[in-house]
Amino acid sequence: AAVNHIWEDWNLDKPFSVKSDIDVDLYNIARILTINRCTEPSSKSQVVDWFQGTWLPSLLKISPEKINVSRIFRGLDHIEDCKEQICRHLYENIKKRNPSSMQSFFYDLSSATFSGTKCILMKWGHCKEGYFNHIVLALVVNTDGLPIYWEVLEGNTADSNTITWLISRLKKIFPITNISLIFDRGMVSDENLTLLEKQELKYI
């Protein structure tokens, strides 16, 4: 109930303009997956049984039999297609609620290891856990720690190689002006600092 209330308070249905299925709107698939992730994380294939054991069918007015594994997985690609709309929606809402929290962006990278072999982004190399097959996760948050942009990158992506890409993406999606970008020393290079100065962005 708490997670569902937050979803409605932030009007998170809005970014999902694409429909994944005529019977179940994409925003409801995204809502179900989000509530599951926040309350009882499970694999996507197990979300169906979890959903049927909750009060969500009544709350969302969706018959339990309409949520199945194939529908969940079909929805994932459509959710990814809405990523820029989701980022813009979060940015606009956060700025409206707390403008001062959007004066600085914190940027960092992490990694996630894999045991499988079929992920096209997965690469073997050094990551936070040692030498493993992994992908790189990029995240931008505001001063309150709320996410406004994220990306999944190939494993073995060097921190310093992402700044140029990051600035390009942020300027494309957001109307950012007069912000400070905060990152660790792994991002530092003469080329990156020169780029930030040319873009008239402050940095720490």
Short mmCIF file of the C-alpha atoms (twelve columns), coordinates in Angstrom:
data_MODEL
# 
_entry.id   MODEL 
# 
loop_
_atom_site.group_PDB 
_atom_site.id 
_atom_site.type_symbol 
_atom_site.label_atom_id 
_atom_site.label_alt_id 
_atom_site.label_comp_id 
_atom_site.label_asym_id 
_atom_site.label_seq_id 
_atom_site.Cartn_x 
_atom_site.Cartn_y 
_atom_site.Cartn_z 
_atom_site.pdbx_PDB_model_num 
ATOM 1   C CA . ALA A 1   0.000  0.000   0.000   1 
ATOM 2   C CA . ALA A 2   2.832  2.402   0.849   1 
ATOM 3   C CA . VAL A 3   4.705  1.781   -2.419  1 
ATOM 4   C CA . ASN A 4   1.492  2.051   -4.413  1 
ATOM 5   C CA . HIS A 5   0.732  5.361   -2.718  1 
ATOM 6   C CA . ILE A 6   4.189  6.701   -3.623  1 
ATOM 7   C CA . TRP A 7   3.673  5.570   -7.232  1 
ATOM 8   C CA . GLU A 8   0.404  7.500   -7.410  1 
ATOM 9   C CA . ASP A 9   1.805  10.531  -5.579  1 
ATOM 10  C CA . TRP A 10  4.572  10.811  -8.198  1 
ATOM 11  C CA . ASN A 11  2.103  10.100  -11.028 1 
ATOM 12  C CA . LEU A 12  4.405  7.398   -12.374 1 
ATOM 13  C CA . ASP A 13  1.806  6.125   -14.836 1 
ATOM 14  C CA . LYS A 14  2.496  9.166   -17.003 1 
ATOM 15  C CA . PRO A 15  5.892  8.234   -18.563 1 
ATOM 16  C CA . PHE A 16  4.594  4.911   -19.900 1 
ATOM 17  C CA . SER A 17  2.931  6.154   -23.054 1 
ATOM 18  C CA . VAL A 18  3.484  2.916   -25.000 1 
ATOM 19  C CA . LYS A 19  1.076  0.043   -24.479 1 
ATOM 20  C CA . SER A 20  2.596  -3.410  -24.216 1 
ATOM 21  C CA . ASP A 21  -0.698 -5.258  -24.455 1 
ATOM 22  C CA . ILE A 22  -4.316 -4.401  -25.205 1 
ATOM 23  C CA . ASP A 23  -5.516 -6.096  -21.991 1 
ATOM 24  C CA . VAL A 24  -3.007 -4.693  -19.502 1 
ATOM 25  C CA . ASP A 25  -1.544 -1.206  -19.794 1 
ATOM 26  C CA . LEU A 26  2.217  -0.911  -19.657 1 
ATOM 27  C CA . TYR A 27  2.097  1.361   -16.620 1 
ATOM 28  C CA . ASN A 28  0.393  -1.409  -14.666 1 
ATOM 29  C CA . ILE A 29  3.084  -3.928  -15.638 1 
ATOM 30  C CA . ALA A 30  5.710  -1.392  -14.491 1 
ATOM 31  C CA . ARG A 31  3.793  -0.722  -11.280 1 
ATOM 32  C CA . ILE A 32  3.517  -4.431  -10.464 1 
ATOM 33  C CA . LEU A 33  7.244  -4.987  -11.074 1 
ATOM 34  C CA . THR A 34  8.148  -1.942  -8.963  1 
ATOM 35  C CA . ILE A 35  5.995  -2.944  -5.999  1 
ATOM 36  C CA . ASN A 36  7.455  -6.448  -6.145  1 
ATOM 37  C CA . ARG A 37  11.027 -5.109  -6.247  1 
ATOM 38  C CA . CYS A 38  10.395 -2.842  -3.231  1 
ATOM 39  C CA . THR A 39  8.530  -5.320  -1.041  1 
ATOM 40  C CA . GLU A 40  9.439  -8.904  -1.964  1 
ATOM 41  C CA . PRO A 41  12.137 -9.009  -4.668  1 
ATOM 42  C CA . SER A 42  11.965 -12.047 -6.905  1 
ATOM 43  C CA . SER A 43  12.846 -13.133 -10.419 1 
ATOM 44  C CA . LYS A 44  10.591 -11.827 -13.192 1 
ATOM 45  C CA . SER A 45  9.204  -15.332 -13.759 1 
ATOM 46  C CA . GLN A 46  8.120  -15.542 -10.104 1 
ATOM 47  C CA . VAL A 47  6.312  -12.198 -10.123 1 
ATOM 48  C CA . VAL A 48  3.171  -13.864 -11.510 1 
ATOM 49  C CA . ASP A 49  2.666  -16.162 -8.501  1 
ATOM 50  C CA . TRP A 50  3.525  -13.307 -6.151  1 
ATOM 51  C CA . PHE A 51  0.985  -10.984 -7.837  1 
ATOM 52  C CA . GLN A 52  -1.784 -13.546 -7.531  1 
ATOM 53  C CA . GLY A 53  -1.160 -13.849 -3.800  1 
ATOM 54  C CA . THR A 54  -1.492 -10.108 -3.122  1 
ATOM 55  C CA . TRP A 55  -4.356 -7.642  -3.081  1 
ATOM 56  C CA . LEU A 56  -3.079 -5.963  -6.274  1 
ATOM 57  C CA . PRO A 57  -5.582 -7.697  -8.609  1 
ATOM 58  C CA . SER A 58  -8.407 -5.966  -6.731  1 
ATOM 59  C CA . LEU A 59  -6.552 -2.682  -6.299  1 
ATOM 60  C CA . LEU A 60  -5.555 -2.391  -9.964  1 
ATOM 61  C CA . LYS A 61  -8.745 -4.058  -11.241 1 
ATOM 62  C CA . ILE A 62  -6.748 -6.638  -13.205 1 
ATOM 63  C CA . SER A 63  -7.884 -10.269 -13.324 1 
ATOM 64  C CA . PRO A 64  -5.073 -12.478 -11.969 1 
ATOM 65  C CA . GLU A 65  -5.087 -14.684 -15.074 1 
ATOM 66  C CA . LYS A 66  -4.174 -11.670 -17.256 1 
ATOM 67  C CA . ILE A 67  -0.748 -11.443 -15.627 1 
ATOM 68  C CA . ASN A 68  1.452  -14.241 -16.930 1 
ATOM 69  C CA . VAL A 69  5.167  -14.780 -17.528 1 
ATOM 70  C CA . SER A 70  5.063  -13.964 -21.247 1 
ATOM 71  C CA . ARG A 71  3.216  -10.706 -20.574 1 
ATOM 72  C CA . ILE A 72  5.779  -9.680  -17.953 1 
ATOM 73  C CA . PHE A 73  8.717  -10.338 -20.275 1 
ATOM 74  C CA . ARG A 74  7.028  -8.643  -23.261 1 
ATOM 75  C CA . GLY A 75  6.569  -5.578  -21.094 1 
ATOM 76  C CA . LEU A 76  10.274 -5.257  -20.224 1 
ATOM 77  C CA . ASP A 77  11.344 -4.084  -23.696 1 
ATOM 78  C CA . HIS A 78  8.522  -1.535  -23.789 1 
ATOM 79  C CA . ILE A 79  9.489  -0.252  -20.344 1 
ATOM 80  C CA . GLU A 80  13.068 0.224   -21.577 1 
ATOM 81  C CA . ASP A 81  11.691 2.194   -24.555 1 
ATOM 82  C CA . CYS A 82  10.163 4.646   -22.054 1 
ATOM 83  C CA . LYS A 83  13.430 5.285   -20.231 1 
ATOM 84  C CA . GLU A 84  13.929 8.881   -21.394 1 
ATOM 85  C CA . GLN A 85  10.329 9.760   -20.525 1 
ATOM 86  C CA . ILE A 86  10.837 8.235   -17.067 1 
ATOM 87  C CA . CYS A 87  14.028 10.272  -16.532 1 
ATOM 88  C CA . ARG A 88  12.376 13.509  -17.666 1 
ATOM 89  C CA . HIS A 89  9.355  12.831  -15.469 1 
ATOM 90  C CA . LEU A 90  11.529 12.250  -12.399 1 
ATOM 91  C CA . TYR A 91  13.646 15.325  -13.168 1 
ATOM 92  C CA . GLU A 92  10.624 17.624  -13.553 1 
ATOM 93  C CA . ASN A 93  8.889  16.288  -10.446 1 
ATOM 94  C CA . ILE A 94  11.950 16.520  -8.222  1 
ATOM 95  C CA . LYS A 95  12.748 20.027  -9.454  1 
ATOM 96  C CA . LYS A 96  9.194  21.151  -8.736  1 
ATOM 97  C CA . ARG A 97  9.209  19.647  -5.236  1 
ATOM 98  C CA . ASN A 98  12.720 20.708  -4.217  1 
ATOM 99  C CA . PRO A 99  14.516 22.989  -6.720  1 
ATOM 100 C CA . SER A 100 17.637 23.383  -4.579  1 
ATOM 101 C CA . SER A 101 18.271 19.619  -4.677  1 
ATOM 102 C CA . MET A 102 18.866 19.840  -8.442  1 
ATOM 103 C CA . GLN A 103 21.798 22.260  -8.302  1 
ATOM 104 C CA . SER A 104 24.317 19.409  -8.017  1 
ATOM 105 C CA . PHE A 105 24.415 15.945  -9.581  1 
ATOM 106 C CA . PHE A 106 26.415 13.064  -8.125  1 
ATOM 107 C CA . TYR A 107 27.726 10.572  -10.677 1 
ATOM 108 C CA . ASP A 108 29.288 7.170   -10.059 1 
ATOM 109 C CA . LEU A 109 29.734 3.725   -11.554 1 
ATOM 110 C CA . SER A 110 29.337 0.297   -10.038 1 
ATOM 111 C CA . SER A 111 29.317 -3.250  -11.399 1 
ATOM 112 C CA . ALA A 112 27.234 -6.402  -11.275 1 
ATOM 113 C CA . THR A 113 28.676 -9.864  -11.845 1 
ATOM 114 C CA . PHE A 114 27.145 -12.623 -13.986 1 
ATOM 115 C CA . SER A 115 27.166 -16.400 -13.824 1 
ATOM 116 C CA . GLY A 116 25.579 -16.826 -17.270 1 
ATOM 117 C CA . THR A 117 27.139 -16.403 -20.714 1 
ATOM 118 C CA . LYS A 118 24.463 -14.869 -22.959 1 
ATOM 119 C CA . CYS A 119 24.414 -11.215 -21.857 1 
ATOM 120 C CA . ILE A 120 25.745 -9.159  -24.803 1 
ATOM 121 C CA . LEU A 121 26.950 -6.376  -22.463 1 
ATOM 122 C CA . MET A 122 28.838 -8.735  -20.179 1 
ATOM 123 C CA . LYS A 123 32.639 -8.664  -20.355 1 
ATOM 124 C CA . TRP A 124 35.302 -10.455 -18.341 1 
ATOM 125 C CA . GLY A 125 37.662 -8.191  -16.438 1 
ATOM 126 C CA . HIS A 126 38.339 -6.337  -13.219 1 
ATOM 127 C CA . CYS A 127 35.345 -5.112  -11.229 1 
ATOM 128 C CA . LYS A 128 34.580 -4.359  -7.586  1 
ATOM 129 C CA . GLU A 129 34.408 -8.089  -6.704  1 
ATOM 130 C CA . GLY A 130 37.679 -8.983  -8.467  1 
ATOM 131 C CA . TYR A 131 38.045 -10.511 -11.935 1 
ATOM 132 C CA . PHE A 132 34.650 -11.719 -13.149 1 
ATOM 133 C CA . ASN A 133 32.170 -11.527 -15.997 1 
ATOM 134 C CA . HIS A 134 30.329 -8.287  -15.285 1 
ATOM 135 C CA . ILE A 135 28.418 -5.266  -16.546 1 
ATOM 136 C CA . VAL A 136 28.879 -1.633  -15.477 1 
ATOM 137 C CA . LEU A 137 26.062 0.392   -13.922 1 
ATOM 138 C CA . ALA A 138 26.089 4.193   -14.264 1 
ATOM 139 C CA . LEU A 139 23.921 6.298   -11.961 1 
ATOM 140 C CA . VAL A 140 23.229 10.023  -11.554 1 
ATOM 141 C CA . VAL A 141 21.453 11.244  -8.413  1 
ATOM 142 C CA . ASN A 142 20.583 14.655  -6.974  1 
ATOM 143 C CA . THR A 143 21.732 15.983  -3.607  1 
ATOM 144 C CA . ASP A 144 18.972 14.006  -1.855  1 
ATOM 145 C CA . GLY A 145 20.167 10.785  -3.476  1 
ATOM 146 C CA . LEU A 146 17.150 10.504  -5.793  1 
ATOM 147 C CA . PRO A 147 17.983 9.005   -9.211  1 
ATOM 148 C CA . ILE A 148 17.420 11.043  -12.355 1 
ATOM 149 C CA . TYR A 149 19.445 9.056   -14.899 1 
ATOM 150 C CA . TRP A 150 20.993 5.596   -15.186 1 
ATOM 151 C CA . GLU A 151 22.563 3.382   -17.807 1 
ATOM 152 C CA . VAL A 152 23.814 -0.173  -18.161 1 
ATOM 153 C CA . LEU A 153 27.201 -0.258  -19.899 1 
ATOM 154 C CA . GLU A 154 29.545 -2.946  -21.162 1 
ATOM 155 C CA . GLY A 155 31.778 -4.609  -18.629 1 
ATOM 156 C CA . ASN A 156 35.319 -3.214  -18.449 1 
ATOM 157 C CA . THR A 157 34.096 0.303   -19.279 1 
ATOM 158 C CA . ALA A 158 36.645 2.679   -17.730 1 
ATOM 159 C CA . ASP A 159 35.228 5.395   -15.477 1 
ATOM 160 C CA . SER A 160 37.094 8.152   -17.283 1 
ATOM 161 C CA . ASN A 161 35.640 7.114   -20.653 1 
ATOM 162 C CA . THR A 162 32.078 7.877   -19.583 1 
ATOM 163 C CA . ILE A 163 32.174 11.617  -18.874 1 
ATOM 164 C CA . THR A 164 31.871 12.727  -22.522 1 
ATOM 165 C CA . TRP A 165 28.994 10.327  -23.046 1 
ATOM 166 C CA . LEU A 166 27.321 11.407  -19.790 1 
ATOM 167 C CA . ILE A 167 27.366 15.135  -20.580 1 
ATOM 168 C CA . SER A 168 25.926 14.472  -24.027 1 
ATOM 169 C CA . ARG A 169 23.101 12.360  -22.593 1 
ATOM 170 C CA . LEU A 170 22.244 14.780  -19.787 1 
ATOM 171 C CA . LYS A 171 22.090 17.760  -22.126 1 
ATOM 172 C CA . LYS A 172 19.891 15.824  -24.541 1 
ATOM 173 C CA . ILE A 173 17.361 14.768  -21.919 1 
ATOM 174 C CA . PHE A 174 17.366 17.617  -19.407 1 
ATOM 175 C CA . PRO A 175 17.395 21.420  -19.671 1 
ATOM 176 C CA . ILE A 176 20.398 21.596  -17.361 1 
ATOM 177 C CA . THR A 177 22.139 24.906  -16.731 1 
ATOM 178 C CA . ASN A 178 24.403 26.090  -13.948 1 
ATOM 179 C CA . ILE A 179 24.817 22.734  -12.219 1 
ATOM 180 C CA . SER A 180 27.753 21.175  -10.415 1 
ATOM 181 C CA . LEU A 181 28.804 17.640  -11.328 1 
ATOM 182 C CA . ILE A 182 30.382 15.667  -8.486  1 
ATOM 183 C CA . PHE A 183 32.420 12.517  -9.171  1 
ATOM 184 C CA . ASP A 184 35.410 10.595  -7.854  1 
ATOM 185 C CA . ARG A 185 39.004 10.672  -9.107  1 
ATOM 186 C CA . GLY A 186 38.445 7.704   -11.412 1 
ATOM 187 C CA . MET A 187 36.662 10.100  -13.799 1 
ATOM 188 C CA . VAL A 188 39.475 12.640  -13.881 1 
ATOM 189 C CA . SER A 189 41.487 13.297  -17.032 1 
ATOM 190 C CA . ASP A 190 42.662 16.481  -18.725 1 
ATOM 191 C CA . GLU A 191 40.255 15.799  -21.579 1 
ATOM 192 C CA . ASN A 192 37.274 15.409  -19.249 1 
ATOM 193 C CA . LEU A 193 38.014 18.526  -17.220 1 
ATOM 194 C CA . THR A 194 38.524 20.568  -20.389 1 
ATOM 195 C CA . LEU A 195 35.174 19.313  -21.709 1 
ATOM 196 C CA . LEU A 196 33.368 20.285  -18.502 1 
ATOM 197 C CA . GLU A 197 34.884 23.753  -18.582 1 
ATOM 198 C CA . LYS A 198 33.906 24.230  -22.228 1 
ATOM 199 C CA . GLN A 199 30.364 23.208  -21.325 1 
ATOM 200 C CA . GLU A 200 30.483 25.789  -18.483 1 
ATOM 201 C CA . LEU A 201 29.708 23.092  -15.922 1 
ATOM 202 C CA . LYS A 202 31.140 23.297  -12.419 1 
ATOM 203 C CA . TYR A 203 32.659 20.154  -10.970 1 
ATOM 204 C CA . ILE A 204 34.031 18.701  -7.771  1 
# 
